Amino acid sequence: MAYLQIRDVPDDVRDVLAERARERGQSLTMFLRDVVMREASFAANRVLLDQVAASRRATGVTTADVLSSLDSARERADA
């Protein structure tokens, strides 16, 4: 397991983070560990979103196409 050290954090920022940790019943170290792990997990989300965007472009389907299809489906449902 790796160790991280952050330097030059302003006192007011440290105080806010310590308070948030206290509110959650965590030590500052555990709170920051959770923050770092959550941030790292966003990388996987970004990859997934990029894949979805690429596949959407590959289909040639536009937002206008989707909205038009929804409008048509709603009209049929109302009829």
Backbone as CSV, one residue per row, in Angstrom:
resi,resn,N_x,N_y,N_z,CA_x,CA_y,CA_z,C_x,C_y,C_z
1,MET,0.851,-1.171,0.000,0.000,0.000,0.000,0.896,1.234,0.000
2,ALA,0.527,2.226,-0.779,1.320,3.451,-0.904,0.948,4.463,0.171
3,TYR,1.862,5.355,0.436,1.637,6.458,1.362,1.714,7.750,0.569
4,LEU,0.824,8.687,0.871,0.816,9.989,0.218,1.039,11.069,1.269
5,GLN,1.670,12.132,0.852,1.855,13.274,1.737,1.511,14.522,0.944
6,ILE,0.709,15.385,1.542,0.318,16.621,0.872,0.899,17.781,1.676
7,ARG,1.581,18.652,0.984,2.209,19.800,1.642,1.517,21.091,1.229
8,ASP,1.749,22.102,2.020,1.300,23.465,1.725,-0.216,23.589,1.606
9,VAL,-0.942,22.863,2.444,-2.397,22.988,2.498,-2.713,24.139,3.458
10,PRO,-3.473,25.119,3.006,-3.816,26.235,3.893,-4.561,25.744,5.142
11,ASP,-4.327,26.414,6.246,-4.937,26.019,7.517,-6.455,25.972,7.431
12,ASP,-7.065,26.952,6.766,-8.523,26.966,6.699,-9.067,25.778,5.903
13,VAL,-8.344,25.341,4.897,-8.755,24.167,4.118,-8.627,22.914,4.981
14,ARG,-7.522,22.793,5.684,-7.333,21.657,6.594,-8.437,21.615,7.644
15,ASP,-8.819,22.775,8.173,-9.868,22.835,9.195,-11.213,22.366,8.647
16,VAL,-11.533,22.771,7.431,-12.791,22.343,6.804,-12.795,20.832,6.611
17,LEU,-11.703,20.302,6.116,-11.615,18.850,5.892,-11.689,18.090,7.210
18,ALA,-11.033,18.597,8.243,-11.073,17.944,9.550,-12.496,17.953,10.104
19,GLU,-13.212,19.043,9.911,-14.601,19.127,10.379,-15.485,18.134,9.636
20,ARG,-15.302,18.034,8.336,-16.090,17.056,7.554,-15.794,15.635,8.004
21,ALA,-14.541,15.359,8.306,-14.172,14.029,8.814,-14.856,13.783,10.155
22,ARG,-14.818,14.777,11.031,-15.436,14.646,12.350,-16.935,14.387,12.219
23,GLU,-17.590,15.091,11.296,-19.031,14.898,11.068,-19.354,13.469,10.661
24,ARG,-18.425,12.817,9.997,-18.626,11.437,9.539,-18.090,10.411,10.540
25,GLY,-17.545,10.903,11.625,-16.988,9.991,12.617,-15.701,9.336,12.151
26,GLN,-14.953,10.034,11.308,-13.721,9.485,10.765,-12.533,10.340,11.200
27,SER,-11.380,9.720,11.156,-10.156,10.500,11.308,-9.939,11.269,10.010
28,LEU,-9.131,12.309,10.080,-8.822,13.066,8.871,-8.146,12.170,7.846
29,THR,-7.277,11.292,8.304,-6.579,10.376,7.391,-7.564,9.479,6.645
30,MET,-8.514,8.893,7.371,-9.480,7.999,6.716,-10.408,8.780,5.785
31,PHE,-10.796,9.966,6.197,-11.641,10.799,5.340,-10.921,11.116,4.033
32,LEU,-9.664,11.546,4.131,-8.904,11.887,2.925,-8.639,10.659,2.068
33,ARG,-8.444,9.506,2.699,-8.277,8.258,1.945,-9.524,7.999,1.106
34,ASP,-10.709,8.182,1.711,-11.960,7.984,0.982,-12.093,8.973,-0.167
35,VAL,-11.702,10.227,0.067,-11.762,11.239,-0.984,-10.859,10.853,-2.148
36,VAL,-9.651,10.426,-1.847,-8.695,10.049,-2.895,-9.195,8.824,-3.661
37,MET,-9.726,7.851,-2.943,-10.234,6.645,-3.613,-11.443,6.967,-4.488
38,ARG,-12.322,7.836,-4.008,-13.480,8.229,-4.811,-13.022,8.959,-6.072
39,GLU,-12.057,9.838,-5.925,-11.523,10.571,-7.088,-10.933,9.589,-8.102
40,ALA,-10.201,8.603,-7.631,-9.606,7.613,-8.536,-10.682,6.798,-9.249
41,SER,-11.787,6.532,-8.561,-12.857,5.749,-9.188,-13.506,6.513,-10.331
42,PHE,-13.441,7.847,-10.297,-14.016,8.636,-11.380,-13.307,8.381,-12.706
43,ALA,-12.066,7.941,-12.664,-11.331,7.653,-13.898,-12.040,6.558,-14.687
44,ALA,-12.541,5.552,-13.988,-13.267,4.474,-14.662,-14.558,5.012,-15.264
45,ASN,-15.213,5.929,-14.557,-16.437,6.528,-15.091,-16.147,7.315,-16.365
46,ARG,-15.052,8.046,-16.364,-14.699,8.851,-17.542,-14.446,7.943,-18.747
47,VAL,-13.766,6.835,-18.534,-13.511,5.886,-19.620,-14.835,5.358,-20.164
48,LEU,-15.742,4.995,-19.271,-17.044,4.485,-19.689,-17.819,5.538,-20.482
49,LEU,-17.830,6.768,-19.984,-18.535,7.835,-20.700,-17.927,8.094,-22.064
50,ASP,-16.612,8.033,-22.156,-15.949,8.195,-23.455,-16.344,7.077,-24.411
51,GLN,-16.462,5.854,-23.893,-16.867,4.730,-24.732,-18.307,4.893,-25.219
52,VAL,-19.176,5.343,-24.318,-20.577,5.563,-24.700,-20.662,6.651,-25.765
53,ALA,-19.931,7.740,-25.567,-19.950,8.834,-26.541,-19.432,8.359,-27.894
54,ALA,-18.376,7.561,-27.889,-17.813,7.061,-29.148,-18.799,6.132,-29.846
55,SER,-19.471,5.270,-29.105,-20.418,4.350,-29.738,-21.636,5.102,-30.257
56,ARG,-22.019,6.179,-29.557,-23.147,6.998,-30.013,-22.807,7.663,-31.341
57,ARG,-21.592,8.183,-31.431,-21.171,8.803,-32.698,-21.129,7.763,-33.814
58,ALA,-20.718,6.563,-33.486,-20.583,5.516,-34.497,-21.936,5.098,-35.068
59,THR,-23.015,5.252,-34.316,-24.333,4.842,-34.804,-24.914,5.851,-35.783
60,GLY,-24.472,7.093,-35.683,-25.038,8.132,-36.534,-26.356,8.668,-36.008
61,VAL,-26.824,8.158,-34.878,-28.065,8.627,-34.280,-27.788,9.944,-33.570
62,THR,-28.623,10.941,-33.855,-28.433,12.252,-33.241,-29.454,12.469,-32.131
63,THR,-29.241,13.505,-31.373,-30.204,13.873,-30.337,-31.547,14.190,-30.961
64,ALA,-31.518,14.856,-32.097,-32.762,15.176,-32.803,-33.511,13.899,-33.194
65,ASP,-32.789,12.870,-33.624,-33.418,11.585,-33.973,-34.124,10.985,-32.757
66,VAL,-33.454,11.013,-31.632,-34.030,10.440,-30.405,-35.275,11.213,-29.995
67,LEU,-35.182,12.532,-30.003,-36.331,13.349,-29.614,-37.506,13.149,-30.561
68,SER,-37.215,13.038,-31.843,-38.267,12.787,-32.822,-38.942,11.447,-32.566
69,SER,-38.163,10.431,-32.274,-38.722,9.113,-31.978,-39.585,9.147,-30.719
70,LEU,-39.124,9.882,-29.714,-39.924,10.010,-28.492,-41.246,10.712,-28.765
71,ASP,-41.193,11.785,-29.557,-42.422,12.491,-29.908,-43.396,11.572,-30.639
72,SER,-42.881,10.783,-31.582,-43.726,9.854,-32.335,-44.337,8.809,-31.422
73,ALA,-43.559,8.283,-30.511,-44.060,7.277,-29.589,-45.139,7.859,-28.683
74,ARG,-44.946,9.081,-28.251,-45.952,9.729,-27.391,-47.256,9.973,-28.162
75,GLU,-47.116,10.376,-29.422,-48.314,10.597,-30.256,-49.089,9.295,-30.438
76,ARG,-48.370,8.192,-30.677,-49.028,6.907,-30.835,-49.702,6.475,-29.531
77,ALA,-49.075,6.760,-28.393,-49.623,6.379,-27.109,-50.881,7.180,-26.789
78,ASP,-50.920,8.427,-27.249,-52.093,9.285,-26.987,-53.260,8.939,-27.901
79,ALA,-52.972,8.282,-29.034,-54.027,7.994,-30.014,-54.859,6.804,-29.625
